[in-house]
Amino acid sequence: MNVIVVKNYEEVCQKGVEFFIEQIQKKNNINLGLATGSTPLGLYDKLIEWAQEKNADLSHVTTFNLDEYIGLPKDDPNSYYYYMKEKLFDPLNLSPEQTFLPDGRATDIEKECEAYDQIIKDKGGIDLQLLGVGVNGHIAFNEPGTSFSSNTHEVRLAESTREANSRFFSSMDEVPTHAITMGIGSILEAKEIVLIANGTNKSEAIQQLVEGPQSEDWPITALQSHNHVTVIVDEEAASLLKK
Ligand SMILES: O=P(O)(O)OC[C@H]1O[C@](O)(CO)[C@@H](O)[C@@H]1O
């Protein structure tokens, strides 16, 4: 595992975006795995800045998101579809044919999960996966206790995750209780993974990832089994690491 410690959030995003730009430029076809939450926003802004400045052709890029709330319509400002469209897909002019998210309004959720894994496989798998991490070590919506071999599946969100994400909703009652998430097994199939984190509230998760034992109590530690992971953190998120 390659651990890069930088000064602050700005540098986390700068370092992170360099991985994406390099791969986008290098490959004829590239499948990117994308994340939501607050952490990726700075990286997305830098990617947009680069694409607009260079007038980059992104017709060879396909994206797959990690997760989506169950029950929110696509036009709900809190759906991850809406977030991605507003924050990245529209500014990059990526078409609906290039961008995939699980459908949280599917009538048969189990079938939707299977279909999502299948489409990723059919398109050749994820080349570069972006990850953030929850305070409790969750990756995507894989909460503590999730099997490291899990495929895309429905989850009941931990109350701590609902609370953390309630900042985006007008009340706690509005925060969905369930979501579809790519499983840890599906995430580990990505050829390369870049995880970004900043702030002291992520320091324990980062410590578990870098120095802890592998345990389902900390989903992030599943990444220890992957041989092409880069962790980019600011000084605060790295503050519990041995010097
Ligand atoms: O980047 P944030 O907002 O701290 O979120 C951290 C994690 O929480 C989630 O948004 C899910 O709650 C993940 O997708 C993300 O990696």
The ligand as an SDF file (V2000), in Angstrom:
LIG
                    3D

 16 16  0  0  0  0  0  0  0  0999 V2000
  -16.6120   12.1920    2.3430 O   0  0  0  0  0  0  0  0  0  0  0  0
  -17.5360   12.1540    3.4890 P   0  0  0  0  0  0  0  0  0  0  0  0
  -18.6970   13.0680    3.3200 O   0  0  0  0  0  0  0  0  0  0  0  0
  -16.8440   12.2970    4.7940 O   0  0  0  0  0  0  0  0  0  0  0  0
  -18.1710   10.7050    3.4790 O   0  0  0  0  0  0  0  0  0  0  0  0
  -17.4260    9.5970    3.7380 C   0  0  0  0  0  0  0  0  0  0  0  0
  -18.0900    8.3610    3.2340 C   0  0  0  0  0  0  0  0  0  0  0  0
  -19.4510    8.3750    3.5130 O   0  0  0  0  0  0  0  0  0  0  0  0
  -20.2160    8.0680    2.3590 C   0  0  0  0  0  0  0  0  0  0  0  0
  -20.6240    9.2580    1.7710 O   0  0  0  0  0  0  0  0  0  0  0  0
  -21.3890    7.2420    2.7150 C   0  0  0  0  0  0  0  0  0  0  0  0
  -21.9190    7.6820    3.8920 O   0  0  0  0  0  0  0  0  0  0  0  0
  -19.2280    7.3430    1.5180 C   0  0  0  0  0  0  0  0  0  0  0  0
  -19.6490    7.2350    0.2100 O   0  0  0  0  0  0  0  0  0  0  0  0
  -18.0240    8.1730    1.7670 C   0  0  0  0  0  0  0  0  0  0  0  0
  -16.8850    7.5540    1.3640 O   0  0  0  0  0  0  0  0  0  0  0  0
  1  2  2  0
  2  3  1  0
  2  4  1  0
  2  5  1  0
  5  6  1  0
  6  7  1  0
  7  8  1  0
  7 15  1  0
  8  9  1  0
  9 10  1  0
  9 11  1  0
  9 13  1  0
 11 12  1  0
 13 14  1  0
 13 15  1  0
 15 16  1  0
M  END
$$$$
